[in-house]
């Protein structure tokens, strides 16, 4: 028996819908069970994010300014940026000293990559008239890159 073109399209559409619904259910389940991953799967980090939300909440201004200033303060408190707001790559890499070798290498490559991307992004912002607000976006851009 030959399948008509419309039957083939219907079959593909049904399969695609099933896959879409199935993946949506999987994602929902993953989101609802995220605490399990957090509890069992951890990795060392060169930035301590415990005080991040507290730092953001303590800032004034719109949500962008609060985020930029909160992240800036977080990295400043950990001596990961200097007094001028520049990223201190050496201090970040120093924080990887106790890591397992492969994770240390990955972390240091991430630092190098994200510092470069941050510097490029901040340079573009400067070309467009510079950042608005009281805090430089450097620390926040870096943290967003690290993810």
C-alpha positions as CSV (number, residue, x, y, z in Angstrom):
1,X,0.0,0.0,0.0
2,X,1.3,3.4,-1.0
3,X,1.2,6.3,1.5
4,X,-0.1,9.5,0.0
5,X,2.0,12.6,0.6
6,X,-0.7,14.0,3.0
7,X,-0.5,10.8,5.0
8,X,3.3,11.1,5.2
9,X,3.0,14.7,6.4
10,X,0.4,13.7,9.0
11,X,2.6,10.9,10.3
12,X,5.6,13.3,10.6
13,X,3.4,15.9,12.4
14,X,2.1,13.3,14.9
15,X,5.6,12.1,15.7
16,X,6.8,15.7,16.0
17,X,4.0,16.6,18.4
18,X,4.7,13.5,20.5
19,X,8.4,14.4,20.7
20,X,7.6,18.0,21.6
21,X,5.1,17.1,24.3
22,X,7.5,14.4,25.6
23,X,10.4,16.8,25.9
24,X,8.2,19.5,27.5
25,X,7.2,17.0,30.2
26,X,10.8,16.0,30.7
27,X,11.8,19.7,31.1
28,X,9.0,20.3,33.5
29,X,10.1,17.3,35.5
30,X,13.7,18.4,35.5
31,X,12.7,21.8,36.7
32,X,10.6,20.4,39.6
33,X,13.4,18.1,40.6
34,X,16.3,20.6,40.3
35,X,17.0,20.4,44.0
36,X,18.1,16.8,43.5
37,X,20.7,17.9,41.1
38,X,21.8,20.7,43.4
39,X,22.1,18.3,46.3
40,X,24.1,15.6,44.5
41,X,26.1,17.3,41.8
42,X,28.4,20.1,42.8
43,X,31.6,21.5,41.5
44,X,34.1,23.9,42.9
45,X,33.8,27.5,41.8
46,X,36.2,30.3,41.8
47,X,33.5,32.8,42.8
48,X,31.4,32.4,46.0
49,X,27.8,33.3,45.0
50,X,26.2,32.8,48.4
51,X,25.9,36.6,49.0
52,X,24.8,37.5,45.5
53,X,21.1,38.0,46.1
54,X,21.8,39.8,49.3
55,X,24.1,42.2,47.5
56,X,21.6,42.8,44.7
57,X,18.8,43.5,47.1
58,X,20.9,46.0,49.1
59,X,21.4,48.2,46.0
60,X,19.2,51.1,44.8
61,X,17.9,51.8,41.3
62,X,16.2,49.8,38.6
63,X,16.8,46.1,38.3
64,X,19.7,46.5,35.9
65,X,21.5,48.9,38.2
66,X,20.8,46.7,41.2
67,X,22.2,43.7,39.4
68,X,25.3,45.5,38.1
69,X,26.1,47.1,41.4
70,X,25.3,43.9,43.4
71,X,27.6,41.7,41.3
72,X,30.3,44.4,41.3
73,X,30.2,44.4,45.2
74,X,30.3,40.6,45.3
75,X,33.4,40.4,43.2
76,X,35.0,43.4,45.0
77,X,34.4,41.8,48.4
78,X,36.2,38.7,47.1
79,X,39.1,40.8,45.7
80,X,38.3,39.6,42.2
81,X,38.1,43.1,40.8
82,X,40.4,46.0,41.5
83,X,39.6,49.5,42.7
84,X,39.0,50.6,39.1
85,X,36.5,47.9,38.5
86,X,38.8,45.8,36.3
87,X,38.7,42.0,36.5
88,X,41.6,40.4,38.4
89,X,42.3,37.3,36.4
90,X,45.2,36.2,38.6
91,X,43.1,36.3,41.7
92,X,40.4,34.3,40.0
93,X,42.9,31.7,38.8
94,X,44.4,31.6,42.3
95,X,41.0,30.5,43.6
96,X,41.2,27.4,41.4
97,X,44.4,26.1,43.1
98,X,42.6,23.3,45.1
99,X,40.6,22.0,42.1
100,X,41.1,18.6,40.5
101,X,43.4,19.0,37.5
102,X,40.8,18.7,34.7
103,X,38.3,21.0,36.5
104,X,41.1,23.4,37.3
105,X,42.1,23.6,33.6
106,X,38.4,24.0,32.5
107,X,37.9,26.7,35.1
108,X,41.0,28.6,34.1
109,X,40.0,28.4,30.4
110,X,36.6,29.7,31.3
111,X,38.1,32.6,33.1
112,X,40.3,33.5,30.1
113,X,37.5,33.2,27.7
114,X,35.0,35.2,29.8
115,X,37.5,37.9,30.6
116,X,38.2,38.3,26.9
117,X,34.4,38.3,26.0
118,X,33.7,40.8,28.9
119,X,36.5,43.2,27.7
120,X,35.1,43.1,24.2
121,X,31.5,43.7,25.3
122,X,32.5,46.5,27.6
123,X,34.6,48.1,24.8
124,X,31.5,48.0,22.6
125,X,29.4,49.7,25.4
126,X,32.1,52.4,25.7
127,X,32.0,53.0,22.0
128,X,28.2,53.6,22.3
129,X,28.6,56.3,25.0
130,X,29.6,54.2,28.0
131,X,27.5,52.5,30.6
132,X,24.7,54.3,32.4
133,X,24.3,54.2,36.1
134,X,26.7,54.2,39.0
135,X,28.4,50.8,38.6
136,X,30.4,49.5,35.7
137,X,28.9,46.5,34.1
138,X,32.2,44.6,33.9
139,X,31.6,42.3,36.9
140,X,28.1,41.5,35.8
141,X,29.1,40.8,32.2
142,X,31.7,38.4,33.4
143,X,29.4,36.6,35.8
144,X,26.8,36.2,33.0
145,X,29.5,34.7,30.8
146,X,30.6,32.3,33.4
147,X,26.9,31.4,33.8
